[in-house]
Amino acid sequence: MGHFSGFQLNAWYQRCGALALVLLGVICAQPAQALPLFARQTGMACLACHTVYPELTHFGRMFKLNGYQLDNGKDIQVTSDEGKQLVALPAIPNLALFVMVGDVQLAKPIPDSNIAGAHSLANGGIELPQQLSLLYGGKIAPHFGAFAQVTYDFGADTFNIDNTDFRFANAVVLPNKTPFTYGVSINNNPTIEDPWNTTPAFGFPYVPPEVAVPSVAGPIINAGTAYEVAGPVGYILWNEQFYAALGFYRHAQNGSNAPNGNPILGEGGPLDSASSNVVKGWNPYWRVAYEYDFDRFAFEVGTYGSYFQIYPGGGNALAGATNNYTDVAGDFQFQFIGEKNAATLKGTYVRENQSLNATGPAGLGASNASDWVSYLSTDFTYWYKRKYGFTAGYLSTKGSTDMLAYNPVGPYTSPNNTALPVGVVNSANGDPATNAWVGELMYAPWMNVKIVLQYTHYTMFNGASSNYDGVGRNASDNDTTYLLMWFAL
């Protein structure tokens, strides 16, 4: 980690103190129960579905796969003259407000974008809020439920549709008295339909820093198409053990004010060459998993993957050759839930093969006709009394060397035409390899309030541990210290 001056340390302590006062005020307000929208619907304590949000228990996984249907509240019901139920609406909508407040400190500031020799602030500033979400969750009608989220994002200063999952589900008992569930999820983020916390939509790290230096590569299934696609995913669950899902996603057009809408019509679509990275047609996603439960333990092992065809766009017609991304992943989760202790060990590994038919050696963005990239994530989390916890995790990205794809950043020309060799977000040797250790200390005074102190240390970044960008920046310069508080109402 880089060295701080006394002034920088004092400033950091002052920011932590200020944020701590804000957190203390919120914590002392009043106790409540955690993701409240489901607690209100079911009348059950949140620890039935979660160890601590967002990690699900076996009961929580079954609740999700059965369409968020468990209901302990009153419904407004309308029936026909023949006694057929026409509508059954919750008397009180299952709404919740989800708020995140954060403060991030980079180990070393990044260069200023306009003034040679100057730097940005090392801290991202207190993000109040970092995110603010309005959520609806639970029953809409018999066999039909939803988890839907609209979020204000501090970095983009906009409201957007976030994770959204509408699902129909039904359960039957087979002749041998084995339970069998089948359903369809219509959602906007591949893997969001999945009930385990090993896949990207709800996987570790659950909340990465809003302000951080991005690495140059990662598999597309790691949120590479999140909120930009939508589609149906059909699934089955046999005996609460064997799970299989198959779905298809296509591009989901954005609103009329989106910069990648149609410039002729001024609407969100149809998209044309003014847009970049446009998904072609319907693209498959699949998932298979098996869970074995015994005593207070649950063990899961599975595999998942996707195949996406993408037009590069960005001034090129949305026709002809596409870049094709084939992702295949394996995952596991081992969970223990005791009366006072809860622990989870989990991991996932993704291998992506890229056929760069559109941007390969023709010179549009890659040196190779095909590339590959892999991603490994593993972590261990422990909670005592669901109140005090810690997490230790390891993240690793590797891939083929591609100078054009991963080292596109030359000297940046500022508005006053000053050449600034800023580097930072490129790989000087064209290697995407990035390794990081992540540690978290967590405190949850109530199930709907959590405070996290997270530290991320990079041992390698974009292909090297030192001078990875060719202008003097080291991997550890991108280390982050992240103080986060979230609560739900």
Secondary structure, 3 states (H helix, E strand, C coil): CCCCCHHHHHHHHHHHHHHHHHHHHHHCCCCCCCCHHHHHHHCCCHHHCECCCCCECHHHHHHHHCCCCCCCCCEEEEECCCCCEEEEEECCCCEEEEEEEEEEEECCCCECCCCCCCECCCECCCEEEEEEEEEEEEEEECCEEEEEEEEEECCCCEEEEEEEEEEEEEEEECCCCCEEEEEEEEECCCCCCCCCCCCHHHCCCCCCCCCCCCCCCCCCCCCCCCCCEEEEEEEEEECCCEEEEEEEEEECCCCCCCCCCECCCCECCCCCCCCEEEECCCEEEEEEEEEEEECCEEEEEEEEEEEEEEEEECCCCCCCCCEEEEEEEEEEEEEEECCCEEEEEEEEEEEEEEEECCCCCCCCCCCCCEEEEEEEEEEEEEEECCCEEEEEEEEEEEECCCHHHHCCCCCEECCCCCEECCCCCCCCCCCCCEEEEEEEEEEEEECCEEEEEEEEEEEEECCECCCCCCCCCCHHHHCEEEEEEEEEC
